[in-house]
Amino acid sequence: MNPIATDPASEDPQDLPAPACVMSFNASDATGAGGVAGDIATIAAMGAHALPVVATIVMRDTAEVFEQVTLEAEAVTEQARGVLEDVTISAWKVGFLGNAETVGAVAEVLSDYPDVPLVTYLPTLSWMDDEDEAQAYLDALRELVLPQTEVLVGNQKTLTDFLLPEWDAERPPSARELAVAAGEHGASYVLVTGVQLPNNQVDNVLASPQGAITGEKFERFDTSFVGAGETLSAALAALLATGQELHLAVSEALAFLDQSLDAGFRPGMGSVVPDRFFWALPPEDEEGEDGAEDPMAAGLEPAPGKPRSIH
């Protein structure tokens, strides 16, 4: 008998199951906090394979965004189509695409794969100086990408400005009201973060037009994070790619984000960056003072007493 032939380690890689593949359309962010760099790290940490497509180049540091250099829309779609002709994907993640023209081009690519779940993340665009350009971008996203979106992810205020710009009530809209507004444009669900609660807590709620489905309440901290929403949306896309049911995927993505922020680090003089590979690094002390196993090494359950809000 040839021992090499029966050694599992010697199997042809082509015969081994491939991880689920997630295509991310996002900006290039040299800080690594968000954009395609953040998506690659998050998707890999969730056990899937990232297919990153650069939609624009954002100039920023860990404190603020300065400007962007947009790419030709054709250059963006050619990146995607070259891979799509070769690789089977299981989910999409859409982040910041740069301008309205690129939104339209990406939407056309998405429309060719209507059965692949799409997670769309809506970042704040307050840094864009040209208000007309920003509005054209949001209009295109609303008209072309939302109809194809399974889950729209964003902070409560950002989603309110996007979905209900005429909202003038004293209270902010509920997650359900935002889901109704998103549903009018074709999105199936919203994952609303940063919902303010009493006692210094925030809620993060998955909702459909019929009502809230699931969520997690976290204690609010004053720490400023960059890349939190990107991490949450990419983690959710990766989990949906593996076939996870939506409500379970949201719970696990929130737990993953919570521990990524808990282990976050400040690489520069600005905000804290999530550590998506918190679970891969050995703890400083393998056991606590009482001999108990470090909870961070046990899995993705949030560390007791150390929740973080999503800013």
C-alpha positions, 0 to 999 in steps of 0.5 A: 500500500502506498501511504502517500495515496491514503494520506488526507493531507495529500489530497488534490486541493481541487477535491476539497470543498471550497469555502463560500465566496463573497464578492465585496464592492467597496472603496480602497481604504489604506487604513485597513479599518474599512473598505475592501481591506476591512471586508477581506479581514472580516470575511476571512475571519468568518471562514469564507473567501473574499472577492474584493472589487475596488470601486473607488479610492478613499483618502483618509486616516483613522480620524477622518476622510479627506477625499476620494479618487473615483475609478471609471465605472467600466474598470469596476465592473470588469474586475467583477465580471472577470471573477464571476465568469470563473467563480461561483459566489454565495453572497454580495456585500456593497459598501461605498461605491464612489459616485452615481455612475458606478452605482448604476454599473454595479447594480447592473452586475448585481441584477444578473444574479438575483438569487444571490443575497445582497447586504448593503452597508450605508456609511455616512457621507458627511465628508463629501463636500459636493452636496449635489454629488452626494445626493446623486449618489444616494438617489442612485443607491436608493433607486438601483441597489435597494430593490436588490438588497436583502439587508440594508445595514446602517446607523439609525440617523444615517438610515433616517436621513437616507430613507425618511429625509422629511422625518420631523417627529420629535422621536427618531423613527423605529426600526420597523418604520425604517424597514417600511421605508426601505421596503417601499424601495424594494429592500427586504430587511434593515439592520438598524444600529445605534438605537438610543435606549435609556440607561446608557444603552443602545439597541441594534435591531433587525426589522422587516416592514412587519416588525422587529425580528431580532437584535442585541442591546449593548452598553454605550461607550464613549470610545470612537470606532472606525470600521464597525458598520463595515465589519458588521455588514461583511460578517453578515454577508459571509454568514448568509453565504454559508447558508445561515438563517437570517436571524441567526446570522444577524445574532452571530454577526453582532456577537462577532462585532462585539468581540472585535470591538472589545479587542480593538486597537488604536493604530494611529492618533484617531479612532479604534479599529476592530480586531477581526482576528481577536480569536486567532491570537493567544491571550496574554494569560491562557488562564485567569487568576482562578484557573478558568479558561479565557472566555475570548478563546472559547468562541464568538459569544460576547465577553460578559461585562464588555459590550460595545455600542456600534457608532 
